[in-house]
Amino acid sequence: MNRPKDRRWVAERLDIGRELVYLTRADCTEVGLTRDDILQLTEDALTAHGRGEYEMPAKIGVHPYEDVFYHAMPAHVPAKSAVGMKWIECYPKNPSRFDLPQTTGLLILNDVESGCPVAIMDATWLTAMRTPAVTVLAAERLHPGAETFGMFGCGVQGTEHVRFAPRALPGLRRIYVHDAVEAAADRLIETVGPEIDLPIIKSDEPREVVESCAVLCSATVIQRKPLSVVRDDWVSAGQTILPCDLNTFWDPAIARRADRYIVDSADEHRLFDEMGYFPDGLPPVHAETGEIIAGRADGRTSPDQLIVCSNIGMAVCDVVVARAIFDLALDRGKGRILPL
Ligand SMILES: NC(=O)c1ccc[n+]([C@@H]2O[C@H](COP(=O)([O-])OP(=O)(O)OC[C@H]3O[C@@H](n4cnc5c(N)ncnc54)[C@H](O)[C@@H]3O)[C@@H](O)[C@H]2O)c1
């Protein structure tokens, strides 16, 4: 799983330069990657990032409406022979307007030796997988003995976060969940509850979740103006906060006063700052998540530290997971071979 197939192996299954494989969402889901595989692949990608062994320019994008973005996310991770680009959209009102996901997208994977595209795949599943993997890998390093995990937002991301959390935090005893739409929290509990051996407690009160949990994560909406649902005075020393929704859900004062403000990519966060997503300014960055995973920067050095670790999503993780999906798909005859 960890070693990508070599070019000759690929060429025996695909006429590189003349064909590519098209993988639907179902193909990606059914290709055989487990959540433990995803954790390992994501850890490898973060480690490569932390060591500086990658190329990944900050996202460029277009913004047809307020609070909507499309991002082009290219990356190359040499150790994984993984090169490609994800083209991802975020439309926060999609669920209510069209009954469609907020986040959809496609990923193009290339043959690094010739540059030829070798796959086009749906990027929804890999995004839903690698995002919680980053969160829980960070939580594992920053708060290894955590007994409580709180999840804000019970949609696609929230649901997967609750599935992933016990894998990286084996000391967990309880998980709290909150969603503005109660039915979303109910759905999460109904689906994930039977899969994990932990109580999942629904709370209508964000404050209760904050005050009950050591590790907290949010995956709600990303918008320029912070919602500041969680107030600064609810948060206490020693907690670890892992937003996937940038600067939206938490009072920005929390990240500013945190003992450590860690981000997956300083470049990406600076870009969002330039686009107006940090109206109070980007807090000083202590380190990047990959540097913590690679052991190149310290994470938590005292139990009393308040740590905020914001992971907005990195293409290095996408292309590494996509490369594994591609190899498995070729091996198992999944997907449709199309002429270029
Ligand atoms: N960091 C990353 O790498 C990454 C990757 C993918 C998605 N995201 C972001 O994660 C967020 C969630 O994505 P998703 O695909 O799970 O969306 P989703 O629509 O499936 O779920 C979002 C959930 O958040 C809830 N919610 C919205 N506002 C809320 C509020 N104020 N309080 C409580 N709950 C609220 C919604 O009711 C919904 O159930 C989005 O902002 C998305 O852009 C981040």
The ligand as an SDF file (V2000), in Angstrom:
LIG
                    3D

 44 48  0  0  0  0  0  0  0  0999 V2000
  -10.2170   21.5590    5.7610 N   0  0  0  0  0  0  0  0  0  0  0  0
  -10.4530   20.7540    4.7680 C   0  0  0  0  0  0  0  0  0  0  0  0
   -9.5780   20.0890    4.2450 O   0  0  0  0  0  0  0  0  0  0  0  0
  -11.8630   20.6070    4.2950 C   0  0  0  0  0  0  0  0  0  0  0  0
  -12.2080   19.6210    3.3550 C   0  0  0  0  0  0  0  0  0  0  0  0
  -13.5350   19.4860    2.9820 C   0  0  0  0  0  0  0  0  0  0  0  0
  -14.4880   20.3230    3.5270 C   0  0  0  0  0  0  0  0  0  0  0  0
  -14.1040   21.2910    4.4030 N   0  0  0  0  0  0  0  0  0  0  0  0
  -15.0680   22.2010    5.0060 C   0  0  0  0  0  0  0  0  0  0  0  0
  -15.7370   21.5080    6.0410 O   0  0  0  0  0  0  0  0  0  0  0  0
  -17.0190   22.0720    6.2000 C   0  0  0  0  0  0  0  0  0  0  0  0
  -18.0650   20.9620    6.2320 C   0  0  0  0  0  0  0  0  0  0  0  0
  -18.0610   20.2800    5.0070 O   0  0  0  0  0  0  0  0  0  0  0  0
  -19.0760   19.0820    4.7680 P   0  0  0  0  0  0  0  0  0  0  0  0
  -18.7580   18.5240    3.4350 O   0  0  0  0  0  0  0  0  0  0  0  0
  -19.0970   18.2100    5.9510 O   0  0  0  0  0  0  0  0  0  0  0  0
  -20.4480   19.8850    4.7010 O   0  0  0  0  0  0  0  0  0  0  0  0
  -21.9230   19.3680    5.0570 P   0  0  0  0  0  0  0  0  0  0  0  0
  -22.8500   20.3500    4.4520 O   0  0  0  0  0  0  0  0  0  0  0  0
  -22.0710   17.9370    4.7100 O   0  0  0  0  0  0  0  0  0  0  0  0
  -21.9800   19.4910    6.6420 O   0  0  0  0  0  0  0  0  0  0  0  0
  -21.8990   20.7110    7.3330 C   0  0  0  0  0  0  0  0  0  0  0  0
  -22.7530   20.5900    8.5910 C   0  0  0  0  0  0  0  0  0  0  0  0
  -22.4940   21.7510    9.3970 O   0  0  0  0  0  0  0  0  0  0  0  0
  -23.7340   22.1660    9.9420 C   0  0  0  0  0  0  0  0  0  0  0  0
  -23.6380   23.5840   10.2960 N   0  0  0  0  0  0  0  0  0  0  0  0
  -23.5670   24.6360    9.4580 C   0  0  0  0  0  0  0  0  0  0  0  0
  -23.4830   25.7720   10.1590 N   0  0  0  0  0  0  0  0  0  0  0  0
  -23.5010   25.4240   11.4690 C   0  0  0  0  0  0  0  0  0  0  0  0
  -23.4490   26.1490   12.6970 C   0  0  0  0  0  0  0  0  0  0  0  0
  -23.3640   27.4690   12.7110 N   0  0  0  0  0  0  0  0  0  0  0  0
  -23.4890   25.4480   13.8340 N   0  0  0  0  0  0  0  0  0  0  0  0
  -23.5830   24.0980   13.8500 C   0  0  0  0  0  0  0  0  0  0  0  0
  -23.6480   23.3750   12.7310 N   0  0  0  0  0  0  0  0  0  0  0  0
  -23.6020   24.0190   11.5520 C   0  0  0  0  0  0  0  0  0  0  0  0
  -24.7570   21.8890    8.8470 C   0  0  0  0  0  0  0  0  0  0  0  0
  -26.0720   21.8230    9.3670 O   0  0  0  0  0  0  0  0  0  0  0  0
  -24.2660   20.5710    8.2910 C   0  0  0  0  0  0  0  0  0  0  0  0
  -24.8500   19.4550    8.9230 O   0  0  0  0  0  0  0  0  0  0  0  0
  -17.2000   23.0630    5.0590 C   0  0  0  0  0  0  0  0  0  0  0  0
  -16.9210   24.3420    5.5290 O   0  0  0  0  0  0  0  0  0  0  0  0
  -16.1540   22.6440    4.0580 C   0  0  0  0  0  0  0  0  0  0  0  0
  -15.7190   23.7110    3.2540 O   0  0  0  0  0  0  0  0  0  0  0  0
  -12.8330   21.4270    4.8060 C   0  0  0  0  0  0  0  0  0  0  0  0
  1  2  1  0
  2  3  2  0
  2  4  1  0
  4  5  1  0
  4 44  2  0
  5  6  2  0
  6  7  1  0
  7  8  2  0
  8  9  1  0
  8 44  1  0
  9 10  1  0
  9 42  1  0
 10 11  1  0
 11 12  1  0
 11 40  1  0
 12 13  1  0
 13 14  1  0
 14 15  2  0
 14 16  1  0
 14 17  1  0
 17 18  1  0
 18 19  2  0
 18 20  1  0
 18 21  1  0
 21 22  1  0
 22 23  1  0
 23 24  1  0
 23 38  1  0
 24 25  1  0
 25 26  1  0
 25 36  1  0
 26 27  1  0
 26 35  1  0
 27 28  2  0
 28 29  1  0
 29 30  1  0
 29 35  2  0
 30 31  1  0
 30 32  2  0
 32 33  1  0
 33 34  2  0
 34 35  1  0
 36 37  1  0
 36 38  1  0
 38 39  1  0
 40 41  1  0
 40 42  1  0
 42 43  1  0
M  CHG  2   8   1  16  -1
M  END
$$$$
